[in-house]
Amino acid sequence: MLLRPNQTKYNKTFKGRNNNKVESKSGTLKFGTFGIKALEKGSITARQIEAVRRTIAGLTKRKSKVWIRIFPSTPITKKPVEVRMGKGKGNVSHWVCNVKPGKILFEIAGKDEITIRAALKVVSQKFPIAVKLVERRLV
């Protein structure tokens, strides 16, 4: 099932601007041993998040714990095809999450390191932005 907010006070909001500032709060791993980190700004849809989650679950045979660190809370509206200008804003078509460079998108822990690395390499191609694999260094 796709992620979306349960309830919003005002359904249609502005998209906002996603500047190139580096993420300061969520740039380090907190839960898992491996993670996927964004290298550039962009917006990730709820469908893309679900596709990544399913791929990770399938490739690790559901033997690993996955943390999704992003949530699509920005509505994107679209007017129907061949509708004249005016008459208000269109209906919400999908939900996105605006991502800054340096943000951790997913974290994973559990199964052996080789399987997790292979799964995250496959998953990194499903994102519309450049991402990289990060791991927690045990000191």
C-alpha positions as CSV (number, residue, x, y, z in Angstrom):
1,M,0.0,0.0,0.0
2,L,1.3,3.4,-0.9
3,L,2.3,5.9,1.8
4,R,0.3,9.0,2.2
5,P,-0.9,11.2,5.1
6,N,-4.0,10.0,6.9
7,Q,-5.5,13.4,7.2
8,T,-4.5,16.9,6.3
9,K,-6.2,20.1,7.2
10,Y,-5.8,21.5,3.7
11,N,-5.3,18.9,1.0
12,K,-3.9,21.1,-1.7
13,T,-0.7,23.0,-0.8
14,F,2.1,24.6,-2.7
15,K,5.0,22.3,-3.9
16,G,7.5,24.5,-2.3
17,R,11.1,25.0,-3.4
18,N,13.8,22.4,-2.7
19,N,17.1,24.3,-2.4
20,N,20.6,22.7,-2.6
21,K,21.3,23.1,1.1
22,V,22.8,19.9,2.6
23,E,20.6,18.0,5.1
24,S,21.8,18.7,8.7
25,K,19.4,16.7,10.9
26,S,19.1,13.2,9.3
27,G,22.5,12.6,7.6
28,T,23.7,9.8,9.8
29,L,22.6,6.2,10.4
30,K,20.5,5.8,13.6
31,F,18.9,2.4,13.4
32,G,20.5,0.0,10.8
33,T,24.0,-1.0,9.8
34,F,23.6,0.0,6.1
35,G,21.7,2.8,4.5
36,I,21.0,4.7,1.3
37,K,22.0,8.4,1.3
38,A,20.8,11.0,-1.2
39,L,23.6,12.8,-3.1
40,E,21.4,15.4,-4.8
41,K,18.1,17.2,-4.3
42,G,14.9,15.9,-5.8
43,S,11.4,14.6,-5.0
44,I,10.7,10.9,-4.5
45,T,7.1,9.7,-5.0
46,A,5.2,7.2,-2.8
47,R,5.3,4.7,-5.6
48,Q,9.1,4.8,-5.7
49,I,9.3,4.3,-2.0
50,E,7.0,1.3,-2.1
51,A,9.0,-0.2,-5.0
52,V,12.2,0.1,-3.1
53,R,10.7,-1.4,0.0
54,R,9.3,-4.4,-1.9
55,T,12.6,-4.9,-3.7
56,I,14.6,-4.9,-0.5
57,A,12.1,-7.3,1.1
58,G,12.3,-9.7,-1.8
59,L,16.1,-9.7,-2.3
60,T,16.8,-10.3,1.4
61,K,14.0,-13.0,1.7
62,R,12.3,-10.9,4.4
63,K,15.1,-11.8,6.9
64,S,16.2,-8.2,7.5
65,K,14.7,-5.1,9.2
66,V,14.1,-2.1,7.0
67,W,13.6,1.5,8.3
68,I,12.0,4.0,5.9
69,R,13.4,7.4,6.9
70,I,11.3,9.5,4.4
71,F,7.6,10.1,4.2
72,P,5.7,11.6,1.2
73,S,3.8,14.5,2.8
74,T,3.7,16.9,-0.1
75,P,0.7,16.7,-2.4
76,I,1.1,17.1,-6.2
77,T,-2.0,18.2,-8.0
78,K,-2.8,17.8,-11.7
79,K,-5.7,19.0,-13.8
80,P,-7.3,16.6,-16.2
81,V,-6.2,16.5,-19.9
82,E,-7.9,19.0,-22.3
83,V,-9.4,21.2,-19.6
84,R,-9.4,24.9,-20.1
85,M,-7.4,27.3,-18.0
86,G,-8.8,28.6,-14.7
87,K,-11.6,27.0,-12.6
88,G,-9.2,26.4,-9.7
89,K,-6.5,24.0,-8.8
90,G,-6.6,20.4,-9.9
91,N,-7.1,17.3,-7.7
92,V,-4.3,15.6,-5.8
93,S,-2.7,13.1,-8.1
94,H,0.1,11.7,-6.0
95,W,2.3,12.4,-2.9
96,V,6.0,13.2,-2.9
97,C,8.8,13.6,-0.4
98,N,11.3,16.5,-1.1
99,V,14.8,15.3,-0.4
100,K,17.9,17.4,0.2
101,P,21.5,16.1,-0.4
102,G,22.9,14.1,2.5
103,K,19.6,12.7,3.7
104,I,19.4,9.0,4.7
105,L,16.5,7.5,2.8
106,F,16.5,3.9,3.9
107,E,18.3,1.9,6.6
108,I,18.6,-1.9,6.8
109,A,20.0,-4.4,9.3
110,G,19.9,-8.1,9.8
111,K,21.0,-10.5,7.0
112,D,24.6,-10.9,6.0
113,E,26.6,-8.1,4.5
114,I,27.0,-9.5,1.0
115,T,23.2,-9.9,0.5
116,I,22.5,-6.4,1.9
117,R,25.1,-4.8,-0.3
118,A,23.7,-6.6,-3.4
119,A,20.1,-5.6,-2.5
120,L,21.0,-1.9,-2.0
121,K,23.0,-1.8,-5.3
122,V,19.8,-3.0,-7.2
123,V,17.6,-0.6,-5.2
124,S,19.8,2.4,-5.9
125,Q,18.7,2.3,-9.6
126,K,15.0,2.7,-8.6
127,F,15.6,6.3,-7.3
128,P,15.2,9.3,-9.6
129,I,18.2,10.9,-7.9
130,A,21.8,9.9,-7.3
131,V,22.3,7.9,-4.1
132,K,25.1,6.0,-2.4
133,L,25.5,3.2,0.0
134,V,26.7,4.1,3.5
135,E,27.5,1.8,6.4
136,R,28.0,2.2,10.1
137,R,31.6,1.9,11.3
138,L,31.8,0.0,14.6
139,V,34.7,1.6,16.6
